[in-house]
Amino acid sequence: MQHLKESLNNFRNHQFRQFLAAATIGFSMLILAIAFAFYQGSQAKLNEISQNFDLQIYFKQNTELQDIQRIKMELENQYDIQKIEYISSAQALESLEKIFPNQIEFYQNYSLDNPLPQLLKIQTKNLNAQQAILEQLNSSKDAGLILENQIQSSSNQVRANFFSFQSTTQQILIWTLLTFIIVLSLIIFNIIHLSLLERHKEIKIKQLIGAHFDFIRKPFMLESFFLACLSFLIGGFLIFTADALVPIQLTKYLNFNYWIIQFILCTSISLTTSYIIVEYHLTKQTFVHE
């Protein structure tokens, strides 16, 4: 109880300083929430797009149907595939004829062989599964059966762009999180450092009468905890205010687990930082002797 009263008194004595520090941390929370919402929203949209993007595996003209059927069954057993369809050369030509009737007439007039290859048309829940399928086929014994052409290269480029954007959103979230951790740590460091300097006489007296480090450290730990709680409240207020004023739907992506993790992150960083700075001063005896 004594530690609680001491930390609350110090917190009240520097209300303005504490509020400015909490407001700064709160704005950092807002930026982190925006980055998280952007990441979640982009991932949801990418997954939606990827489900409508077909992976088409083209086979060489001399590929036996039984080999294609075997590959089809192996993929169905190994991956979570929404739909996989075999399309013969004749079916592909028939579909193309419906779209470009004038183009197919040339082959029919001159009795030319069907130029279209057989293929497997695959739909997965995300492009990660499609990429895994491609990598497996390219490294398997069946790689020689697959036809490389411009259509396949184009779909590979789409997947490459997809993964590039996915990686970019992940990097944005990671760097925003690191920035938040650094900002929070520096603010707590400065607040506790100032409190230590202002109360160095009191600390020296406690040391002279034999007070243990834990006894001296606890009020500062509680002060940093109160600051983290105030920052969390201000950050939450800013997030809900921004969500109400600007149609970015932040709270749509911030579920209960997010708020729990955010609170734990704030308090754990605050307590860890305050512990380190107080421990350093007490161990190194950096207080001024008077």
N, C-alpha and C positions, 0 to 999 in steps of 0.2 A: 504493500500500500504506500509506503514511503517513497519508493521509486516512482510509482504512478503519479503521486502528487508533485514530485520534483520535476518530472518530465512535462506534466501538464502546465505547471507554473512557467517553465521555460518556454513552452510552446505559446502560451498566452502573452508572455513578455515580448515575443518577437512575431506577433501575428502578421504584420505586413510582410515581413521577410518570408515567413513560412507560406503565406498565401501566394506570393509571387513565384516561389519555387514550385508549389503545387500546381499553379496555373501553367507554368512552363512544361511540367511533366504531363499535365492534362492535354495540352496541345500536341505533345509527342504521341500520346495515346490516340488522339484523333487521327493523326497522320498514319499511325500503324493500323488503325481500323480501316481507313480508306484503302491502304495497300492490301490488307487481308480481304476486304470485300471485292476489290478489283481482281485479286487472284482467284477467289472462289467463283466470281461471276464469269471470268474468262475460262476457267476450267469447265464450268457447267456448259457454256456455249461451245467450247471445243469438243466436249464429249457428245453434245447433241449433233454437231456437224459430222464428227467421226462415225457416228452410227449410220449416217446416210451416205457415207463414202465407201464405195465398193473396192475391194482388192481383186484385181483380175489377173490371174495367172495364165499366160498364153503358152501353149505347147507347140513344139515343132510338128510339121505335117506328118512325119512318119511315126509319131508317138502312138503306141497301142492304147486302145480304150481301157483295157484291163489295168494298165499302169496308172492311168489317170484316176480310175475308180479306186485303186489301192491308195494313192496319195490322198484322195478325198476322204476315205475312211480313216486314215492315220491322222489327218488334221482334225476331223470331227472328234476323235478320241482324246486328242492332246490339248485342244483349245476350247474355250467357251465361245463357240461360234453361233451367232444368231441364225444365219442362213448360209448355206453353201449349195451352189447350183452348177451342174455341168451343162455346158452349151457346146454342141457339136458345130462343125464347120457349116453344115447345112442350115442349122438353126440361126447361126450368126449371119449367114448370107440372106436368109429369109427376113430377119429383123432389119438388116440394112436395106433390103429392097423396099420395105415399107416406108423408110425414111428418105431414101434417095433412089426412086424408081428409075430415073433416067440413067444413072450411073451403072446400075446392074444390067441394063438392057444391052450394053456393049459386050459383056461377057456371055450373055445368052445368045446373041446373034452369031458370035464367032465360036461358040461351044468351047470356051476356055475353062480350064480347071478352076475350081473354087479357090481363091487366094486367101481366104480367111482361115485363121488357125482355130483349133479347139481351145477351150478355156474353162477355167473354174472361176466362178463369180462368188466372192466371199464377203459376207457382212459380219462385222464383229462389233462389240460394244464400245471399243475404243481403238485408236490407231496404234497403241502400244502392242496390242495383240497382232495386228497386221504386220508390224515391223518384225515381231518375233517369228511370224510365219515365213516372211521373206528371208530372214537370216538363216532359218533352219533349212529351207529349200535350197538356198544358194550354197550351203555347206554340206548338203546331203549327197548321196549317190545319184539322186534324181536331178541334180543340177543340169546335166546335159540334155534333159528333156525339155527344159524351159526355154522359151523363145524370148530373146531380148529385142525389143523394138522401141520405136519412138513413143508409142502409147504407154508402155510400161515405164519408160524413162520419165514421162510427164507425170504419172501418178507417183513415182518416187520423189519427184520434186515437190509435189503437194505435201507428201508426208514429211519431207525435210523442212519445209516451211512451217508445218504444224509443230514439229518438235522444237524448232528454233523459237517460235513464239511462246511455246510452253516453258522452255528454259528461261526465256527473258522474264516472264511473269514470276517464276520461282526466284530468280535473282533479285528482282525488285522487292519481293517480300522478305527475302533473307537480309538484304542490305538495310531495309527499313527497320527490321527487328534489331539488327546490330546497332543501328543508330539510336534507337529507343533505349537499348541497354546502356550504351555509352553515355547518353544524355542523362538518364536517371542516375547512373553511378556517379557522374561528375557533380550533379546537383546535391545528392546526398552527401558526397564527400565534402563539398564546400560548406554545407549547412552544419554538419557535425564538427568540421574543423573549426568553424567560427565559434561554435558553442564551447568547444574545448578551450580555445584561447580566452574566451570571456570568463570561463569558470575555472581557470587554472589554479587560482588561490584555493578555491574550495576543494579541488582535486588534491592539491598538495597537502592540505590539512587532513583529508581522509587517508592519504598515504602515510602520513606521519603517525596517525593513531592506529595504523595497522590494518586498514580496510583492504579486503581482498579485491583483486582486479574485477571479479564478477560483480561485486557490490558497486564499484565505480562505473562499470560499463553499462549496467542495466538501464539507468535513466536515459542514456543516449540511444540505446537500442529501442526503447519505447518511443522516444521522440521521432526516430526515423520511421517507426511503424505508423505512428499517427500521421506523419507527413505522407506516407504511401497511401494510407486510407483516404486522406483528404484529396490527394492527387487522383485516386481512382474515382472518387465521387465527381470531381470537376471534369475529369476525362469523360465519364459517362454522360454528364450533363451536356458537354460539348458535342458528343457523338449524336445524342438524341436531338439536340437543337439543329445540328447540321443536316440530319436526316429529315427533319420537319421543314427546313427552309429550302433545301436543295433536293431535287428529285433523284438522288443517287442510290436510295434504298440500302443504306448502310446496315440497318438493323435486320434486314432480311437475311444477311449472311452471318450475323453475329448471334449464334445460338447460346444457350445457357453454358455449355462447356467452354465457349470462348471467354465469357466473363469470368468464370472460375479460374481458368488458366491465366487470364490477364491479371486478376487479383493476386494470385500466387506469385506470378512473375514480379509484380510491383513490390510486394512485401519481401520476397526472398532476396531480390537485388538490394533493396534498402537495408535490410538487416545484415546482409553479408558485407556491404560496403561500410556501414557504420561499425561493424565489428572489427573490420580490418584497420580502419583509421584510428579507432580508440585503442586497439591492441598495440598498434605501432607507437603511438604516443606514450602509452603506459610502459611499454617494454624499453623503448629508447630513452625514456626520461627526458622528453623534449620540452617540458614545461619550464617556464622562467622561474628561477629561484629568487625570492625577495626576502 
